């Protein structure tokens, strides 16, 4: 990759941040629009779950494939393809005449989205070669997530209330087109010196595992055990296949040796737990504010600001703490705040009072603001530099999988609790099991964060890195028994 001027590097960063903005904004904006989609397309609770999970599920399944493909054939090419697909999917979403086609269009969006975030991070990493500049660039990149969290509910509320829910997808079109034109003009092509080989069997097993597990959870309340249990069995078979097949490959899609590192394993569990809490929290909150309290989309968006603003403000503080003291303190704060928030709803019906509702939202915003920065840092802690990108990709996949499972589990519990009653009558009691699930997610962040950031955990990371380096050297010289 040619050396770029400082101004050109900043422009490349801005282009990559534009792609992250539309991908991140899309989910927060859509959550505010869910009740309007439900009314217009006559969707059930399971249908609303699929509008969220069809996107996050495809994204989780394809992130690592998109990253390795970009390393092999060219990051700029894959990034451009992602912008085109994401924009086309957004247009199709805005035109969808029914729920089924909306879900299909969301999947098209997700295929494009999988080509944007991991590839954009690779572009940033290769554009900013100075470690200090790179750290600042990644900090700016991370701040965009906070911006999308803060702006999403309000922007979504304004658009849904003034124009209609379809307009939330129009946002992506001018931003996507601008990013496309700027990428063609200013972003140079780059490839990895040694790209990882494709792993089609591993990729198929991952898609089967994620898809069948999510289907079994979402459809269980309506389809029953006779339909959902076979899909659960397929998920278990796919997991067993991954555990057996992946260690036998020289360059697996998911390198199970990474899990010898306690910080890496902890980061994976924390990412799944934290983003499951986020997915479930947004799903329950949006439906409550509009379907139970009767607020319009704009006022529901305003009610989400006590969550969104602390997320925006705490994210950079968390990043600085990770840089100065390590990930332990931010993870403890995150776990404690998210747990306290969920307990307020689960045990004290925080929805029923404006004061406790505000406090519950603010606590969750603080917790989520602190949790995101340590995840990638903890995942790559002690990893060989050559493996850091793959470790970060697994952390990103874990985030999307967590959000998928959060919406699936919490939505299924809500649907089972509401049954044939109206939302207004049954919501608070029906949502209680979901809030206890979110409490467990917060406790997982707290306990796993404490257990995997101490001296013992760092020791396992160092040993895992040394073993990985030794095994890579053996494989490079063709030594037998290297795995």
JOFEN-V335320 format. One record per residue. OMEGA is omega in radians with two decimals (999 if undefined). Layout:
omega: <OMEGA/OMEGA>
This chain:
omega: <-3.10/3.09/-3.08/3.07/-3.13/-3.13/-3.14/3.12/3.11/3.11/3.08/3.10/-3.14/3.13/3.12/3.13/3.07/3.13/3.12/-3.11/-3.08/3.12/-3.11/-3.12/-3.03/-3.10/-3.12/3.10/-3.09/-3.13/3.12/-3.08/-3.03/3.13/3.11/3.07/-3.14/-3.13/-3.03/-3.07/3.08/-3.06/3.00/3.06/3.11/3.10/3.09/3.09/-3.10/3.09/3.06/-2.97/3.07/3.13/-3.07/3.14/3.12/3.13/-3.14/-3.07/-2.98/-3.06/-3.08/3.08/-3.13/-3.14/-3.13/3.10/3.12/3.09/-3.05/-3.01/3.12/-3.07/-3.13/3.13/-3.10/3.12/3.10/3.11/3.12/3.11/3.14/-3.11/-3.13/3.13/3.11/3.09/3.10/3.11/3.13/3.09/-3.10/-3.10/-3.00/-3.13/-3.13/-3.05/-3.09/-3.14/3.05/3.13/3.11/3.13/3.07/3.10/3.05/3.06/-3.06/3.08/3.07/-3.13/3.13/3.12/-3.05/-2.97/-3.13/-3.13/3.09/3.09/3.08/3.11/3.13/-3.11/-3.12/3.11/-3.12/-3.07/3.09/-3.07/-3.12/3.09/-3.13/3.13/3.12/3.14/3.12/3.06/3.09/3.10/3.14/3.14/3.14/3.09/3.10/3.11/-3.12/3.11/-3.11/-3.05/-3.00/-3.11/-3.11/3.11/3.12/3.13/3.13/-3.08/-3.11/-3.07/-3.05/-3.04/-3.07/-3.03/-3.13/-3.09/-3.14/3.12/3.10/3.13/-3.03/-3.00/3.12/3.13/3.12/3.13/3.11/3.12/3.12/-3.11/-3.14/3.10/3.11/-3.05/-2.90/-3.05/3.11/3.10/3.07/3.09/3.06/3.10/3.10/-3.09/3.08/3.13/3.12/3.09/-3.04/3.14/3.10/3.13/3.12/3.12/3.10/3.12/3.13/-3.13/-3.08/-3.06/-3.10/3.11/-3.14/3.13/-3.12/-3.10/-3.05/-3.02/-3.08/-3.09/-3.08/-3.07/3.12/-3.06/-3.08/3.13/-3.01/-3.09/3.08/3.10/3.03/3.10/3.09/3.11/3.11/3.12/3.13/3.09/3.11/3.10/3.10/-3.11/3.14/-2.99/-2.98/3.14/-3.10/-3.13/3.09/3.13/-3.07/3.05/3.08/-3.11/-3.06/3.10/3.12/-3.05/2.95/3.13/3.12/3.08/3.12/3.10/3.12/3.13/3.11/3.14/-3.14/3.14/3.12/-3.07/-3.08/-3.09/2.95/3.09/3.13/-3.13/3.13/-3.13/-3.13/-3.11/-3.13/-3.06/-3.11/-3.13/3.13/-3.04/-3.06/-3.07/-3.12/3.13/3.11/3.12/3.00/-3.03/-3.12/-3.13/3.03/3.08/3.10/3.12/3.13/-3.12/3.07/3.01/-3.00/-3.08/3.06/3.08/-3.14/-3.07/-3.06/-3.09/3.12/3.09/3.09/3.12/3.13/3.11/3.09/-3.13/-3.05/-3.05/-3.11/-3.01/-2.98/-3.08/3.10/-3.14/3.10/3.09/-3.12/-3.11/-3.13/-3.09/3.14/3.10/-3.14/3.13/-3.09/3.12/3.10/-3.13/-3.04/-3.01/-3.01/3.11/-3.07/-3.11/-2.96/3.12/3.14/-3.10/-3.13/3.08/3.10/-3.12/3.12/3.12/-3.12/3.12/3.13/3.12/3.10/-3.12/-3.11/3.08/-3.11/-2.96/-2.95/-3.07/-3.09/-3.00/-3.12/3.12/-3.13/-3.13/-3.06/-3.10/3.10/-3.13/2.99/-3.07/-3.13/-3.09/-3.03/-3.13/3.13/3.12/3.11/3.11/3.09/3.10/3.11/3.09/3.14/3.09/-3.09/3.10/3.12/3.14/3.10/-3.10/3.12/3.12/-3.10/-3.06/-3.10/3.11/3.12/3.10/3.12/-3.14/3.13/-3.13/-3.13/3.13/-3.12/3.13/3.08/3.12/-3.04/-3.10/-2.91/-2.92/-3.00/3.14/-3.14/-3.11/-3.05/3.09/3.10/3.11/3.07/3.04/3.12/3.04/3.11/3.10/3.11/3.10/3.10/3.08/-3.10/-3.03/3.14/3.08/3.12/-3.03/-2.98/3.12/-3.14/-3.11/3.14/-3.12/3.12/3.09/3.11/3.11/3.13/3.12/3.12/3.12/3.13/3.12/3.11/3.12/-3.11/-3.11/3.10/3.13/3.11/-3.13/-3.12/-3.13/3.05/3.14/3.13/3.04/-3.09/3.08/999>
